[in-house]
Amino acid sequence: GQVAFHAIFHDEQATRCMLGQCGGSGRHAVSLSTTQGTCTGSWRYATVNAYDRYVSFTNGTTLRSDTRARPHVIMDPTNPQHPLALSTGLKERDESGYVWTLVAPLGGHRRAISNNDDTSQAY
């Protein structure tokens, strides 16, 4: 079969950022252009965001971030073709200066990534 390369990018559209319209979103892109299994750089972007600036928690609260960046897809170690979670750097307010890492489960994987720590929150 054909090799496909997938990527999740944070809001990389510099023009929107210069206008103050960028922030917490990211998009999925795929490249089917390959030469001997190497991506040749012809990317097609999804028409909808892969994630946005809002994070909903299982307790019913929602967090609005000013920035979400550095997306990483965490794959299931027992099934390497199945995504388990999305990790992003999150900044709640631009003036805070603090960025923390959010790991959000994808699909029905809440239990798979919980650490049974009383201080942890399920997303």
N, C-alpha and C positions, 0 to 999 in steps of 0.2 A: 504494500500500500504506500500511499504518499506520506511523506514526513511533513508534519505541521509544527511550527513553533508558535507558542502562546506566550503572551506577556501581559502583565497588569502594570499600567503606568499611572503615576499620580498626575494631577492636573498640569500637564506640561506645555500648555498653550500660552506662551509668554505674552502674546498680545493681550489676551484676556487678563492676565495678571497685572500688566501695566495699567489697565483700566480699572483695577480694583475689583475684578469679577472672578478671580480664581479662588481656590480654597480647598475644601475638603473632599473633592471628588477624584475618582480615578476611573480609567477605562481599560477594557480588555482589547487586545489587538492580536491578530493572527497573521502569520506569514506562511504561505504555501510555496513561496519561491525558494527553492533549495538547489544547491549544487553539491552532490555527494554528501548529503546530510548536514550541510552548513547553510545557515540562513543567509540569504543574499540581500535582505533589507527591504523587501517590498511588503509593507505592513498595511493591513486593512483594519480600521477601527470599528468597534461596535457602535451602534447608534444610541445606545443608552449607557449610563454610567455603571461600572462594576460595583462601586460603592460611592456614598456621598458623605456629607459632613455630619449626618445624624447617626447616633448609635442608640439602639433601644436595648434596655436591660430587661431581664426576666421579672424584675420586681415592678415593672410598669413605667419606670422613669426613662426619659430620653435625654441624651447629652448632645448639645450642638457644639461642634468643634470649629475653630477658626481654620485649622489646617490638619489635613491627614496626608502623610507622605511616606515614602520608602516602603511601598507595598511588597509583601512577600507571601507567596502561597505556600502553605505547609502541607506537604503530601502525606498521605496515610502510609506508615512504614510497612503495613501488612498488605497494602494494595497500592503500589507506587503510581498508578494511573488515576488515583482518586484523591481529589483535594480534600483536606481535613479542616483547615482553618485559614484565615487571612490575618496577617500581622501588619499593622501600620503604626508609624509614629504619629502621635496625636497631640495637638496643642489646643487647649481649651480656649484661651484668650490670647490675642496677639501681644498684649502688654505683659502677660505673665512671664514669658521667657522660658517656661518649662515645657519640655516635650516628654511624653511618656509613651510606652509601647502598649498597644491594644492588640490582643489576640482574640479574634471573634470566630467562633465555630461556623462552619458552612454546613448547611443541611441539618441532619439530626445528630450532630457529633458533640453535643454539650457534655455528656458524661465522659467521652473519650479523652477530652483535654482538661477536665477538672482536676485539681490537685488536692481535693479534700481538705483544704486549708480554710479555717474559719474566716480569714480576711479576704479570700478570693470572691469574686463576683462572676456569676454566669452571664454570658451575653447571648 
